[in-house]
Amino acid sequence: MVEKRKTPWWAFILALIILMILSYFGCGLLKLDGVTMSNYQ
C-alpha cells in the first residue's frame, strides 16, 4: 500500500529551485562593489 502522507516530488523540486535562486542572488550581491560580509554584521 502507498502512504498518503508521502511528500510529492514537485515540492522537493520547488524547494531546490528556490534555494538555487536565493544562492544566485546571494553570490551576485557579494560581487557588487562595497558589499562585503562585514557590512551585514
Backbone as XML, in Angstrom:
<?xml version="1.0"?>
<chain id="A" units="angstrom">
  <residue number="1" name="MET">
    <atom name="N" x="0.836" y="-1.207" z="0.000"/>
    <atom name="CA" x="0.000" y="0.000" z="0.000"/>
    <atom name="C" x="0.869" y="1.254" z="0.000"/>
  </residue>
  <residue number="2" name="VAL">
    <atom name="N" x="0.359" y="2.278" z="-0.613"/>
    <atom name="CA" x="1.090" y="3.540" z="-0.688"/>
    <atom name="C" x="0.559" y="4.488" z="0.376"/>
  </residue>
  <residue number="3" name="GLU">
    <atom name="N" x="1.464" y="5.090" z="1.139"/>
    <atom name="CA" x="1.038" y="6.027" z="2.171"/>
    <atom name="C" x="0.574" y="7.340" z="1.539"/>
  </residue>
  <residue number="4" name="LYS">
    <atom name="N" x="-0.452" y="7.917" z="2.129"/>
    <atom name="CA" x="-0.999" y="9.160" z="1.593"/>
    <atom name="C" x="-0.194" y="10.379" z="2.035"/>
  </residue>
  <residue number="5" name="ARG">
    <atom name="N" x="0.624" y="10.215" z="3.064"/>
    <atom name="CA" x="1.371" y="11.338" z="3.618"/>
    <atom name="C" x="2.710" y="11.567" z="2.928"/>
  </residue>
  <residue number="6" name="LYS">
    <atom name="N" x="2.981" y="10.838" z="1.861"/>
    <atom name="CA" x="4.272" y="10.979" z="1.186"/>
    <atom name="C" x="4.371" y="12.343" z="0.512"/>
  </residue>
  <residue number="7" name="THR">
    <atom name="N" x="5.523" y="12.993" z="0.676"/>
    <atom name="CA" x="5.716" y="14.315" z="0.089"/>
    <atom name="C" x="5.862" y="14.199" z="-1.424"/>
  </residue>
  <residue number="8" name="PRO">
    <atom name="N" x="5.117" y="15.002" z="-2.183"/>
    <atom name="CA" x="5.212" y="14.935" z="-3.643"/>
    <atom name="C" x="6.556" y="15.428" z="-4.150"/>
  </residue>
  <residue number="9" name="TRP">
    <atom name="N" x="6.953" y="14.925" z="-5.332"/>
    <atom name="CA" x="8.268" y="15.272" z="-5.880"/>
    <atom name="C" x="8.364" y="16.744" z="-6.233"/>
  </residue>
  <residue number="10" name="TRP">
    <atom name="N" x="7.223" y="17.350" z="-6.650"/>
    <atom name="CA" x="7.293" y="18.757" z="-7.056"/>
    <atom name="C" x="7.644" y="19.665" z="-5.891"/>
  </residue>
  <residue number="11" name="ALA">
    <atom name="N" x="7.365" y="19.232" z="-4.668"/>
    <atom name="CA" x="7.725" y="20.042" z="-3.505"/>
    <atom name="C" x="9.244" y="20.093" z="-3.347"/>
  </residue>
  <residue number="12" name="PHE">
    <atom name="N" x="9.914" y="18.964" z="-3.550"/>
    <atom name="CA" x="11.374" y="18.944" z="-3.470"/>
    <atom name="C" x="11.994" y="19.766" z="-4.590"/>
  </residue>
  <residue number="13" name="ILE">
    <atom name="N" x="11.433" y="19.648" z="-5.787"/>
    <atom name="CA" x="11.964" y="20.393" z="-6.932"/>
    <atom name="C" x="11.765" y="21.890" z="-6.733"/>
  </residue>
  <residue number="14" name="LEU">
    <atom name="N" x="10.593" y="22.281" z="-6.223"/>
    <atom name="CA" x="10.317" y="23.699" z="-5.980"/>
    <atom name="C" x="11.266" y="24.263" z="-4.924"/>
  </residue>
  <residue number="15" name="ALA">
    <atom name="N" x="11.509" y="23.510" z="-3.855"/>
    <atom name="CA" x="12.430" y="23.956" z="-2.814"/>
    <atom name="C" x="13.843" y="24.092" z="-3.369"/>
  </residue>
  <residue number="16" name="LEU">
    <atom name="N" x="14.245" y="23.159" z="-4.226"/>
    <atom name="CA" x="15.579" y="23.214" z="-4.820"/>
    <atom name="C" x="15.725" y="24.440" z="-5.708"/>
  </residue>
  <residue number="17" name="ILE">
    <atom name="N" x="14.699" y="24.738" z="-6.493"/>
    <atom name="CA" x="14.745" y="25.909" z="-7.374"/>
    <atom name="C" x="14.825" y="27.195" z="-6.558"/>
  </residue>
  <residue number="18" name="ILE">
    <atom name="N" x="14.053" y="27.273" z="-5.473"/>
    <atom name="CA" x="14.081" y="28.465" z="-4.622"/>
    <atom name="C" x="15.460" y="28.640" z="-4.000"/>
  </residue>
  <residue number="19" name="LEU">
    <atom name="N" x="16.062" y="27.560" z="-3.530"/>
    <atom name="CA" x="17.405" y="27.642" z="-2.954"/>
    <atom name="C" x="18.425" y="28.073" z="-3.994"/>
  </residue>
  <residue number="20" name="MET">
    <atom name="N" x="18.289" y="27.587" z="-5.224"/>
    <atom name="CA" x="19.216" y="27.981" z="-6.288"/>
    <atom name="C" x="19.083" y="29.465" z="-6.609"/>
  </residue>
  <residue number="21" name="ILE">
    <atom name="N" x="17.854" y="29.975" z="-6.641"/>
    <atom name="CA" x="17.637" y="31.396" z="-6.925"/>
    <atom name="C" x="18.205" y="32.254" z="-5.798"/>
  </residue>
  <residue number="22" name="LEU">
    <atom name="N" x="17.967" y="31.859" z="-4.554"/>
    <atom name="CA" x="18.483" y="32.630" z="-3.424"/>
    <atom name="C" x="20.005" y="32.628" z="-3.400"/>
  </residue>
  <residue number="23" name="SER">
    <atom name="N" x="20.623" y="31.495" z="-3.677"/>
    <atom name="CA" x="22.086" y="31.429" z="-3.689"/>
    <atom name="C" x="22.651" y="32.230" z="-4.858"/>
  </residue>
  <residue number="24" name="TYR">
    <atom name="N" x="21.917" y="32.269" z="-5.987"/>
    <atom name="CA" x="22.366" y="33.044" z="-7.147"/>
    <atom name="C" x="22.391" y="34.533" z="-6.809"/>
  </residue>
  <residue number="25" name="PHE">
    <atom name="N" x="21.306" y="35.029" z="-6.196"/>
    <atom name="CA" x="21.269" y="36.439" z="-5.822"/>
    <atom name="C" x="22.269" y="36.736" z="-4.704"/>
  </residue>
  <residue number="26" name="GLY">
    <atom name="N" x="22.479" y="35.774" z="-3.800"/>
    <atom name="CA" x="23.446" y="35.970" z="-2.724"/>
    <atom name="C" x="24.851" y="36.122" z="-3.264"/>
  </residue>
  <residue number="27" name="CYS">
    <atom name="N" x="25.223" y="35.293" z="-4.220"/>
    <atom name="CA" x="26.548" y="35.396" z="-4.834"/>
    <atom name="C" x="26.647" y="36.668" z="-5.669"/>
  </residue>
  <residue number="28" name="GLY">
    <atom name="N" x="25.554" y="37.088" z="-6.273"/>
    <atom name="CA" x="25.553" y="38.312" z="-7.071"/>
    <atom name="C" x="25.764" y="39.538" z="-6.201"/>
  </residue>
  <residue number="29" name="LEU">
    <atom name="N" x="25.170" y="39.541" z="-5.005"/>
    <atom name="CA" x="25.337" y="40.689" z="-4.115"/>
    <atom name="C" x="26.774" y="40.791" z="-3.624"/>
  </residue>
  <residue number="30" name="LEU">
    <atom name="N" x="27.416" y="39.644" z="-3.380"/>
    <atom name="CA" x="28.788" y="39.664" z="-2.883"/>
    <atom name="C" x="29.758" y="40.159" z="-3.945"/>
  </residue>
  <residue number="31" name="LYS">
    <atom name="N" x="29.382" y="40.073" z="-5.226"/>
    <atom name="CA" x="30.265" y="40.531" z="-6.295"/>
    <atom name="C" x="30.153" y="42.035" z="-6.541"/>
  </residue>
  <residue number="32" name="LEU">
    <atom name="N" x="29.136" y="42.689" z="-5.946"/>
    <atom name="CA" x="28.980" y="44.131" z="-6.127"/>
    <atom name="C" x="30.061" y="44.888" z="-5.361"/>
  </residue>
  <residue number="33" name="ASP">
    <atom name="N" x="30.348" y="46.098" z="-5.825"/>
    <atom name="CA" x="31.361" y="46.912" z="-5.149"/>
    <atom name="C" x="30.806" y="47.440" z="-3.822"/>
  </residue>
  <residue number="34" name="GLY">
    <atom name="N" x="31.629" y="47.381" z="-2.787"/>
    <atom name="CA" x="31.244" y="47.919" z="-1.488"/>
    <atom name="C" x="30.362" y="46.991" z="-0.673"/>
  </residue>
  <residue number="35" name="VAL">
    <atom name="N" x="30.090" y="45.798" z="-1.154"/>
    <atom name="CA" x="29.262" y="44.855" z="-0.399"/>
    <atom name="C" x="30.145" y="43.703" z="0.069"/>
  </residue>
  <residue number="36" name="THR">
    <atom name="N" x="30.348" y="43.624" z="1.369"/>
    <atom name="CA" x="31.169" y="42.558" z="1.940"/>
    <atom name="C" x="30.420" y="41.911" z="3.098"/>
  </residue>
  <residue number="37" name="MET">
    <atom name="N" x="30.936" y="40.817" z="3.596"/>
    <atom name="CA" x="30.293" y="40.126" z="4.706"/>
    <atom name="C" x="30.332" y="40.963" z="5.979"/>
  </residue>
  <residue number="38" name="SER">
    <atom name="N" x="31.337" y="41.840" z="6.122"/>
    <atom name="CA" x="31.436" y="42.664" z="7.327"/>
    <atom name="C" x="30.334" y="43.714" z="7.380"/>
  </residue>
  <residue number="39" name="ASN">
    <atom name="N" x="29.746" y="44.066" z="6.248"/>
    <atom name="CA" x="28.673" y="45.061" z="6.239"/>
    <atom name="C" x="27.376" y="44.500" z="6.809"/>
  </residue>
  <residue number="40" name="TYR">
    <atom name="N" x="27.196" y="43.195" z="6.755"/>
    <atom name="CA" x="25.968" y="42.584" z="7.252"/>
    <atom name="C" x="25.981" y="42.412" z="8.766"/>
  </residue>
  <residue number="41" name="GLN">
    <atom name="N" x="27.141" y="42.445" z="9.351"/>
    <atom name="CA" x="27.243" y="42.214" z="10.788"/>
    <atom name="C" x="27.079" y="43.501" z="11.582"/>
  </residue>
</chain>
